[in-house]
């Protein structure tokens, strides 16, 4: 989520002082191939947005049971966790526990809010705002675990309950957000805020509550509120439908091959994994070959850079691009969901007084408004596309020279393959040469953790006494520099599995809060292919960057130091949430860090200096492609969400044409570089609200990131003093202060585009 993505995929933390929910960071999110900024395809929005970003009660370490919930004392979701920091009792939780837990938690939450609105005493900051911050802790507990499991360990029962819960949670949120008595108490305090003598964080919390309630429809007439409630329920259901259908489409898009010769160019491990995936299919009616290549979230697929058989490349890309289009009989078709969701969001925006959904979403972001986002994207597009066309011409000459009379026109299915050839030719560099030096556990311990120790003094100690939901998941104590003060518990879930959504993301099971006395429980989720038994987990460079990136989100959650849960950790504007994670991603190739973790998995020898230098130098290679595909996705996001009236939304049958026209209008209709996502599988923007109209956030966050990294370079790099400055001015603050102002304090200037363009090789330093 970064998306952070992005989740932020990853779902984003539902920001809501009145409604409990712990969301995932994504993006988060994003996959591990052909990445443009962070790799959190996964997303941080989907289910989190069921509760609307107006409420945000963190997962509480303690649960105050009410008499009404006594009937559910046998339910582990409704009992105080027996583990440190409120760590979830994963070994006790069963699918059948969720539905009654939600019933009890929502009822309890409504009683807590009713006690606030029914208070006969005049509104005070403590009896209204602070009381709201304390409310809903049980619902946060239940929702946090449930929605996290829906992403990383889902079942048919969880999927069914997600569909049922979507409109119910939306209605629950609306019941609170549109309570006139609640808004009246908040408004009294907000109107008198100058005389309340509040500290800065309290004053910001009051401002945030008032704004959240207004954006949730508190000022609307009763008639319009009923319309809004209906729309919120419809939108929540559609987002859940898209999320689930998108996962089905991704599973369905896996490509079968009969002969290993069709997979020529893949490594032995990749072929073995494809064979194992095929062997795992026990349904004879579904088995169509001996090898099964699964697809990841985005358009580009990892196998495309090494498959020598062009027909195989075309087959995989065609399957990736056709996801959700219903082109094949019986295939998943998400177009109707997209059309209905686009219309519903446009109606809601109009009802709330905004020109379109994008205007509604961007009003809270650091970039400000629709015009500025359009300007940011349009300023970058010409340089990206012109450089991509230049690179395509170079690769076309390679094709012509290599194949002579049998040469073909370079297509999207060929780009990665010939880009890899070009990289080897220009840099004498084979990315596969890096993999033996990137063993997963060494990267995590000697790279990711070590950099965090250098910058922030953190100490990491694995513990094996806590229950996990899957055997490969690991848990760590995170201590301050003294080695005894516990900062957080950290969960690392590295491997892909069928029960897990694609991409990578951060989530929090327990959020930090001074008010509630909670210590964070933070998780990172990757989708690294699990190796065949007895083989090491060797990462691609993209997967290494993803690990560093997601841990940047993790640090944002672990190092939070705020009083109010509403502001904890990654509860910041979406176009700022990726900033800390992208800064942390930079350390993956930072010389001191790389040399510390990049050791050969068999010999222990450090990565050769020449190979390390090439890895850094080649980092700019193919950036025109990556920037173009990302900008195309960002512009598609804006095209769907800048629809000004519901009737202007494309019909299901027009989705593909609408998409093509949107890219053509801005010159991004370059067939050799398809959009990072087509609308039909664009989980970031259609699985939830967190990244809808905000997919641009990754590039904006990278503008901030590039500026901040320049500051680090000018001030001595990974020094404890610099880490402490980053911690105190950014990571510890969460949403308790204006995000852009925190950036200015860190680097001492306004955001500047040039360092990013230079980093990507799109401009001269």
RAVEN-V203407 format. One record per pair of residues at least 24 apart in sequence whose C-alpha atoms are under 7 Angstrom apart, sorted by the first residue. I is the first residue (numbers start at 1). GAP is how many residues later the second one is. D is the distance in Angstrom with one decimal. If there is no record, write none. Layout:
i,gap,d
I,GAP,D
I,GAP,D
//
This chain:
i,gap,d
1,24,4.3
1,25,3.1
1,26,4.0
1,27,3.5
1,28,4.9
1,39,6.3
1,42,6.3
1,43,5.5
1,504,6.5
1,576,6.5
1,577,5.9
2,24,4.8
2,25,4.5
2,26,4.7
2,27,5.6
2,36,6.8
2,38,6.6
2,551,7.0
2,575,5.5
2,576,3.9
2,579,6.7
3,24,3.6
3,25,3.7
3,26,4.4
3,37,5.9
3,40,6.3
3,41,6.4
3,574,6.8
3,575,5.5
3,695,6.7
4,24,4.4
4,25,5.4
4,36,6.6
4,573,5.6
4,574,4.3
5,24,3.5
5,25,6.7
5,35,5.3
5,36,6.8
5,38,5.1
5,39,5.7
5,573,6.8
6,24,6.6
6,34,5.4
6,35,6.2
6,36,6.3
6,37,3.9
6,38,4.9
6,678,6.2
6,685,6.5
7,33,5.3
7,34,6.6
7,35,6.0
7,36,3.5
7,37,3.8
7,38,6.8
7,498,6.2
8,32,6.2
8,33,7.0
8,34,6.4
8,35,3.4
8,36,3.4
8,37,5.9
8,676,6.4
8,683,6.3
9,31,6.9
9,32,5.4
9,33,2.8
9,34,2.1
9,35,5.1
9,36,6.3
9,37,6.6
9,674,5.8
9,675,5.3
10,30,6.9
10,32,4.7
10,33,3.4
10,34,3.3
10,35,6.3
10,494,6.8
10,495,4.7
10,496,6.6
11,32,4.8
11,33,2.1
11,34,3.4
11,35,5.2
11,36,6.6
11,37,5.8
12,32,3.5
12,33,4.5
12,36,6.2
12,678,5.8
13,31,7.0
13,35,6.3
13,558,6.6
14,34,5.3
14,35,6.3
14,37,6.6
14,38,6.4
14,39,5.0
14,41,6.5
14,42,5.6
15,38,4.4
15,39,5.3
15,40,4.8
15,41,4.1
15,551,6.5
15,556,6.1
16,37,5.6
16,38,4.1
16,39,1.3
16,40,2.8
16,41,6.1
16,550,6.3
17,37,6.7
17,38,4.0
17,39,4.1
17,40,5.3
17,115,6.5
17,116,5.5
17,549,5.2
18,37,4.6
18,38,6.1
18,39,6.4
18,114,5.6
18,115,6.6
18,117,6.9
19,36,4.6
19,37,5.5
19,38,5.8
19,117,6.1
19,154,6.6
20,35,6.8
20,36,5.4
20,37,4.2
20,38,6.2
20,116,5.3
20,117,6.2
20,119,5.4
20,120,3.9
21,35,6.1
21,36,6.1
21,37,6.3
21,119,4.4
21,122,5.6
21,123,5.5
22,36,5.9
22,37,6.3
22,118,6.3
22,121,6.9
22,122,4.5
22,486,6.1
22,487,6.3
23,25,5.4
23,121,6.6
23,484,6.0
23,485,6.7
24,481,6.5
24,482,5.4
24,483,3.9
24,484,6.6
25,480,5.0
25,481,4.1
25,482,5.2
26,478,6.1
26,479,4.1
26,480,6.3
27,477,6.1
27,478,5.6
28,476,6.0
28,477,4.8
29,474,6.6
29,475,5.8
29,476,5.7
30,473,4.9
30,474,5.6
31,265,6.8
31,266,6.4
31,267,6.9
31,472,4.3
31,473,6.3
32,510,5.3
32,511,5.4
32,514,6.8
33,268,6.6
33,269,5.6
33,509,6.1
34,266,6.4
34,592,6.5
35,591,6.4
36,590,4.9
36,591,6.0
36,594,6.1
37,661,6.2
37,662,6.8
38,508,6.8
38,511,6.5
38,544,6.6
39,465,6.6
39,507,5.5
40,463,5.4
40,464,4.6
40,465,5.6
41,256,6.5
41,462,4.8
41,463,6.4
41,643,7.0
42,460,5.8
42,461,4.3
42,462,5.5
42,463,6.3
42,642,7.0
43,462,6.9
43,640,6.9
43,641,5.2
44,646,6.5
45,639,6.8
45,642,6.6
45,643,4.6
45,644,5.8
45,645,4.3
45,646,6.2
46,193,6.5
46,194,7.0
46,197,6.8
46,641,4.2
46,642,3.5
46,643,6.8
47,100,6.7
47,193,6.7
47,641,6.2
49,639,5.2
49,640,5.3
49,641,6.2
50,116,5.9
50,119,6.4
50,120,5.7
50,186,5.2
51,118,6.2
51,119,5.7
51,122,6.0
54,158,4.8
56,509,6.9
56,510,5.1
57,76,6.3
57,79,6.6
57,80,6.6
57,83,6.3
57,508,5.8
57,509,6.1
58,79,7.0
58,82,6.0
58,452,6.3
58,453,5.1
58,507,5.6
59,78,6.2
59,81,4.9
59,82,4.9
59,85,6.8
59,450,6.1
59,451,4.4
59,452,5.8
60,77,5.5
60,81,6.5
60,450,6.2
60,458,6.5
61,24,5.7
61,25,4.3
61,449,7.0
61,457,5.8
62,24,6.9
63,74,6.9
63,75,6.2
69,35,5.9
77,24,6.4
77,65,6.0
78,60,6.9
85,433,6.8
85,434,5.7
86,424,7.0
87,434,6.7
89,378,6.4
90,377,5.8
90,378,5.7
90,379,5.6
91,376,5.7
91,377,6.8
91,378,6.8
95,62,6.5
95,63,6.7
101,41,6.6
102,37,6.8
102,40,6.6
105,33,5.4
105,34,4.7
106,33,6.2
109,26,6.3
109,27,4.7
117,64,5.7
117,65,5.5
123,62,5.7
123,66,6.9
124,65,6.9
129,77,7.0
133,431,7.0
133,432,6.8
144,365,5.8
145,364,6.6
151,349,5.6
151,350,5.3
152,347,6.4
152,348,4.2
152,349,6.1
153,346,4.9
153,347,5.3
154,345,5.0
154,346,6.4
155,344,6.8
162,78,7.0
163,74,6.5
163,77,6.2
166,70,5.2
166,71,5.3
166,74,6.8
167,66,4.3
167,67,6.9
167,69,5.8
167,70,5.8
170,62,6.0
170,63,5.4
170,66,6.6
171,58,6.5
171,62,6.5
174,55,6.2
177,36,5.7
177,39,6.1
177,41,6.5
178,39,6.2
178,40,4.7
180,38,6.9
183,30,6.9
183,35,6.5
186,24,6.3
201,535,5.6
204,532,6.8
217,135,6.7
228,120,6.5
231,113,6.3
231,117,6.6
235,106,6.1
235,109,6.4
238,99,6.1
238,103,6.3
239,447,5.9
239,448,4.6
239,449,5.4
240,447,6.3
242,92,6.6
242,95,6.5
242,444,6.5
242,445,5.6
243,440,6.6
243,444,4.8
245,87,6.7
245,89,7.0
246,78,7.0
246,435,5.9
247,254,6.8
249,74,5.7
249,75,6.0
249,83,5.5
250,45,6.4
250,73,6.9
253,42,6.6
253,66,5.5
253,67,6.3
253,70,6.5
254,38,6.5
254,39,5.6
254,40,4.2
254,41,5.6
255,37,5.6
255,38,5.1
255,39,6.4
255,61,6.3
256,32,6.0
256,33,5.4
256,35,5.7
256,36,4.6
256,37,6.5
257,32,5.2
257,33,6.1
257,34,5.0
257,35,6.3
258,31,4.4
258,32,5.0
258,33,6.2
259,31,7.0
262,47,6.2
262,50,6.3
263,44,6.1
264,43,5.8
264,44,5.8
264,45,6.7
265,41,5.1
265,42,4.7
265,43,5.4
266,37,7.0
266,40,5.9
266,41,6.0
273,259,7.0
295,25,6.8
296,206,6.3
297,205,6.0
297,206,6.6
298,378,5.8
298,379,5.5
299,377,5.4
299,378,5.5
304,109,6.9
304,112,5.8
304,113,6.0
305,111,4.4
305,112,3.9
305,115,6.1
306,111,5.7
313,100,5.6
314,99,5.3
317,96,6.0
323,357,6.6
323,358,6.4
324,356,4.9
324,357,6.2
325,355,6.3
334,346,5.7
335,317,4.8
335,320,6.5
335,345,6.2
336,316,4.7
339,310,6.5
339,311,5.9
339,312,5.5
339,313,5.5
342,298,6.6
342,299,6.8
342,307,6.1
343,303,4.5
343,306,5.6
346,297,6.8
346,298,6.7
346,299,6.1
346,300,5.4
347,299,5.9
355,289,5.9
356,285,6.6
356,286,5.5
356,287,6.2
356,288,5.0
357,284,5.3
357,285,6.3
358,280,6.8
358,283,5.1
358,284,5.5
358,335,5.0
361,332,6.5
364,209,6.9
365,208,5.4
365,209,6.8
365,210,6.2
366,207,6.8
366,209,6.5
366,374,6.2
377,254,6.6
381,247,6.8
381,250,6.8
383,379,6.4
384,240,5.0
384,243,6.0
384,244,5.4
384,378,6.9
385,239,6.8
385,243,5.9
385,283,6.9
387,237,5.5
388,236,4.9
388,237,5.4
411,261,4.9
412,259,6.7
412,260,4.2
412,261,5.8
412,262,6.8
427,187,6.9
429,185,6.8
435,103,5.5
435,104,5.6
435,105,5.7
436,102,6.2
436,164,5.4
436,165,5.7
437,161,4.8
437,162,4.7
437,163,4.3
437,164,6.0
437,170,6.4
438,100,5.5
438,101,5.3
438,160,5.8
439,97,6.8
439,98,5.6
439,99,4.6
439,100,6.2
439,162,6.1
440,97,5.5
440,98,6.0
440,99,6.3
442,155,6.0
443,154,5.5
446,150,6.1
446,151,4.7
447,146,5.9
447,147,6.9
447,149,6.5
447,150,4.9
448,100,5.8
451,142,6.4
454,264,6.5
454,265,6.7
454,266,6.2
455,263,5.7
455,264,5.8
455,265,4.7
455,267,7.0
455,268,4.3
456,264,6.2
456,267,5.3
456,268,6.1
457,24,4.7
459,24,6.2
487,32,6.8
487,71,6.6
488,31,5.8
488,32,5.0
488,33,5.8
488,70,5.7
489,31,6.5
489,32,4.7
489,33,6.3
490,31,5.9
490,32,5.0
490,33,5.7
491,31,6.1
491,32,4.4
491,33,6.3
492,31,5.9
492,32,5.2
492,33,6.4
493,31,6.1
493,32,4.8
493,33,6.3
494,31,5.8
494,32,4.6
494,33,6.0
494,34,6.0
495,31,6.1
495,32,4.9
495,33,4.7
495,34,5.9
495,35,5.6
496,31,4.1
496,32,5.5
496,33,5.4
496,34,6.5
502,25,6.4
503,24,5.9
505,45,6.1
506,44,6.0
506,47,6.2
506,48,6.2
511,57,6.3
512,48,6.3
512,49,7.0
512,53,6.8
512,56,5.9
513,49,5.9
513,50,5.2
513,51,5.7
513,52,5.1
513,55,6.6
514,48,6.1
514,49,4.1
514,50,6.6
515,48,5.1
515,49,5.9
520,38,5.9
522,32,6.2
522,35,6.7
522,36,6.7
523,31,7.0
524,26,6.3
524,27,6.8
524,30,6.8
544,44,7.0
545,40,5.6
545,43,6.0
548,36,6.0
548,37,4.8
548,40,6.4
549,32,4.8
549,33,5.8
549,35,5.8
549,36,4.4
550,31,6.3
551,30,6.9
552,28,5.8
552,29,3.8
552,32,5.1
553,27,6.7
553,28,5.1
556,175,4.9
559,172,6.0
559,173,5.3
560,171,6.0
560,172,4.0
560,173,6.2
560,174,6.1
561,171,4.7
561,172,6.3
562,171,6.3
562,174,7.0
567,167,5.4
567,168,4.4
567,169,5.3
568,166,5.3
568,167,6.7
569,165,4.6
570,164,5.9
571,163,6.0
571,164,5.4
572,162,6.2
572,163,4.7
574,123,6.4
575,122,4.0
575,123,6.8
575,125,6.4
575,126,5.9
576,125,5.7
576,163,6.9
578,120,6.3
578,123,5.5
579,122,4.7
579,123,6.4
579,125,6.3
579,126,5.5
582,120,6.6
582,123,6.0
583,122,5.3
583,126,6.5
589,27,6.5
620,139,6.8
620,140,5.4
620,141,5.7
623,137,5.6
623,138,6.9
625,48,6.5
629,44,6.1
629,45,6.0
629,46,4.5
629,47,4.8
630,45,6.6
630,46,5.5
632,31,6.6
632,36,6.2
632,43,5.0
633,42,5.3
633,43,5.6
633,44,5.8
634,61,5.4
634,62,5.3
636,26,6.6
637,48,6.9
637,55,6.8
637,56,5.5
637,58,6.7
638,55,5.4
641,52,5.9
702,54,7.0
703,48,6.8
703,49,6.8
703,50,5.8
703,53,5.6
704,47,5.9
706,49,5.7
706,50,5.4
707,44,6.8
707,45,6.8
707,48,6.2
708,39,6.0
711,36,6.0
//
